[in-house]
Amino acid sequence: MAKANRVDLTEKDYKGAESTMCRGCGHDAISASIMRAFFASSVDPRKVIKLSGIGCSSKTPNYFMNQAFGINAVHGRMASVATGANVSNHKMVPLGISGDGDTSAIGLGNFCHMMRRNVNITYVIENNGVYGLTKGQFSASADVGSSARKGGGTNEIPPIDPVLTAINFGCSFVARGFSGDKTTLVPLIKAAILHRGFALLDVISPC
């Protein structure tokens, strides 16, 4: 018999649809860590609202907690939609899944104001430094010297670091993890869920 948590749910209750990500994608490992963290924290998926924008990262909420509510916003606007959802219903447990392009480029302004307002949310950035869904152009978080998968050339523009940005805005929970290290990533997600206010978790997830 499967082990149940404090709300009488098993790990199976935290699963979603089958992933369509590329085989070996770090984003799938993040999804697995999210499922494990929410199960271990005994958070009822039916009280969770998943929010995302556009990009590979924003597809992943479909792959975990299929009993949760979900909103897939337009590119770069997840932060503003999540702010509205948070204001309208404080009883929901908000989980934002974003990408480095979604957060650090088109959505940077919304992201900064969300931190400034200390919106209550666990905000996970699945950070791979590229626009993977559109064939791998550099994103705003790409390291100097990074090589483009297509089109040639290397990145010469200094990156925007979401962790340093969060610290600069006075964010009260800031952490960085790695998609392939579930032994540290799961506890980081659990801590972010418990935090009241804006909790940023930047997860490096190579494409």
N, C-alpha and C positions, 0 to 999 in steps of 0.2 A: 504494500500500500504506500502511495506517495506521501511524503512528509508534508504536513500542512503548517502554515504560519499562524500568527495570532488572530488573523481574520478568517481563518479556516479555508484558506486557498492554497493550492499547490503551485509549483513552478509552471505547470502547464497552463494555468490561468493567466499567465503573464506573457504568453506567446502571441505572435501576430501572424501576418501572411508570410508565405515563403519569399525570401529575398531574391531580388533580381539584380543585385549588385554584381560586379565582376568577381570571379572566384578569388578568394584571398584578400578582398578589400577590408581594410581596417575598420571601416564603418560597421560591418557586420559584427566585429568583435566588440565594438562600443555598444551596439544594440543588445548583445548577450550580457554585457556588464550592467546595462540599465535594467534589464529584466531581473537579473540576480539581485541587484541593489534594492529594487522596489519590493521584490518578494521578501528579502531578508528584513526589510524595514516594515513589513506588514502594512503597506499602503494598498488600499483597495483600488484596483484599476478603474473601477466605475466612478471614482472620485477624482480621477486625474484628467486634466485637459492637456493634450499634446499640441504644440504649436510649431510651425515651420514655415520656411519661405520657399525658395526655388533653388534647385541644385541637387547633386548626389546626396548630400547630407539631409536635405529636406524630404527625400523619398523614404528615409529610414524609419520615421515614426509608424509607417504602415507595417513594419516588421516586428513590432513588439506591442504588447498590451492592446489587443484588438477590442477589448471591452471599454477602453477609455474613450473620452470625447476627443475630437481632433479638428484642427483648423489648419489648412494649408494656404498661407497667404501668398501675396505676390513677392517678387524678388526684392529683398532688402527691407520689407515692411513687417516682418514677423514681430519685431520689438514693439511697434505701435499697436498691432492687433492684440498682442499678449497683454499690453498695458490696459487696453479696453476690457479684455476678458477678466483681468484681475480686479478691476474696479467694479465690474458688474456682478461678480460672484466670488466672495472671499472664501467660500467653503471648498472650492475646488483646489486641487494640488496642481499648480502649473509647471509644465516641463517644456522648455523651449529648446528645439534642436536647430542649429544653424550651421552654416559653413563659413569658411574664411572670406569668401567673396561676398556672401550674403551679409556678413557682419562688418567686415573691415573695408568694404568698398561702397557699394550703393546704399548699404544700410548703416553706415558708420554714424551718421547724425542721430538716427533713431536709437541706436545702441547706446550712444553716450548719454542721451537724455533719459533713457530707461535706468541707467546706473545712477544718474544724478537724482532721480526721483526715488531711488531705492525700492523699485517695484519688487514685490515678493515673487520670485521665480527661480527655479533651477535652470540656468542657461548654459547649455552644452554646445561648444563649438567643435565641430568635426573638421579639424584643421589639416589640410593636405597641401596648401600652397599653390593650388592650381584650380582652374575651372574644368574639373574632370568631365562634367556632363557635356561640355562643348569642346572637347578634344584637347584640353590641357594647356590653355594659355595661362600665363602667370597671374596669380591673384595678388592682392595687396599685402599678403603675409609671406610671399615667397622670399627666401633668403637671397642675398646678393650672390651672384655666381651660379644660381640654379640654372640647369639646362632645360630648354623647352623640349617636350616630347615630339611636337610637330612644329614646323615653321622655322626651326633653327634658332640660333642665338642663345645668349645667356642673360639673366636678369641683372640689370645694373642699378635698379632703384631700391633704396633702403626699404625694408619691410615695416609695416605697422604691426606692432606687437600687442595683441589684445590684452595680455596680462599686464604689461606696463601701462596700457591705456586705462585699464580697470583700477589699478593702484592709484594712478593720477587722479581719477574721479572719486577716490575715497571709497571704493567698493569694499564692503566689510567681509566678503568671502571671495578669495581669489586662489585658484589652484590650477596646476597643469599636470596632465597625465599622458600616458601613451596607450594607444589602442591595443597593443600586444601584451600589455602587462595588467592582467585582470586582478592580480593580487593586491595592487595598489589602487587600480581604477575603481573597483567596486566600493572600497571604503570611502574614496573621495566622493563618489556619487551619493552614498548613504549620508555623508556629512553635509553635502549640499542640500539634500532633501530636508534635513532637520533644521537648516539655517533659516531664520526668519528675515526676509529681505532679499536683496539681489545676490545670488550666488553664481559666480562665473567659474566654469570648468572648461579650460582650453585643452582639448585632447589632440595630440599630434597623431595623425592617421595617414601615413604615406599612401599616395595613389599608385 
